[in-house]
Amino acid sequence: MSQPVHLHTVLKTTALTTPLKDGALKSEQVVLDFTEINPIHKAFAPMVREAKFDISELAIVTALQAIAFKRDIVLLPVVVASRFQRGCLVSYRPHGEVKPEELRGKRIGVRSYTQTTGMWVRAHLVEDYGLATPDIHWITHDPAHVEQYQDPPFVEHPAHDMGLLDMLHNGDIDAAIFGNDLPEGDNYVPVIANAKAKDLAWAQQHGFVPINHVVAASAEICKREPSAVRAAYGLLAQAESHQVAAASGPRKTLSGFDALRGPLEWIIDACLEQALLPRKLSFDEVLGPAHVLLEGETV
């Protein structure tokens, strides 16, 4: 029997990925050699710029931009992180209440304009309140992971190195979008009232929870070791099946070609409104290479 292929892999440790990291789920064809990178978004630029890893978690916006700009990745039809987003837009109570209807012409800070949480918050503002993305001044520091992408003119880059919290406290911005670093405390007030109820209603209407992170393989490893990449995808799919089975209450998987078609088309349209993509991507352009690979052919 031939030895399994080792793939250099970066995935955040979660309930989904823990069985892959602790060896509970294994394959005779592939071994996932994990590198831990925290925060996980620091893996995204090396993956899309250098194909530094064989398999890596990617933010969905970064993945779509990488495909649009012909970077050497193959997006796999598996979701590793999804969550509700409306509560991620907060104001600072000492400066007074901020309502969504009053955001036109205001300044909102976000770590990077291309951050996926920011994309979702802007999409909800468009959908819920009719606020076109250029109607708001977006203040950010970090550039896109895909270096070919340039922020649109309505995005500002302050010369100072002040972080989002300091800008919020100083009144330099009217509100800010946070991801996993969402600050705690009564002074940080969600701009969108009843965010959780609205998120649940949105998911009921659209049939999915907003997608944050997916998984990509380098195009080179897909050509050189296609069977190993297929085996890795099989492990990810198996891990998700176990997680869904263990979840309390009804839950629907988001991975797989059929399940992802509607969500991806929705996200692509939102990205176009926000000038996050240079052109409209088709579903086949986004997941066609993975479909060829997983059907047993070489990409």
Secondary structure, 3 states (H helix, E strand, C coil): CCCCEEEEEECCCCCCCHHHHCCCCCCCCEEEEECCCCCHHHHHHHHHHHCCCCEEEEEHHHHHHHHHCCCCEEEEEEEEEECCCHHHEEEEHHHCCCCHHHCCCCEEEECECCCHHHHHHHHHHHHHHCCCHHHCEEECCECCCCCCCCCCCCEECCCCCCCHHHHHHHCCCCEEECCCCCCCCCCEEECCCCHHHHHHHHHHHHCCCCEEEEEEEEHHHHHHCHHHHHHHHHHHHHHHHHHHHHCCCCCCCCCCHHHHHHHHHHHHHHHHHCCCCCCCCCHHHHHHHHHHHHCCCCC
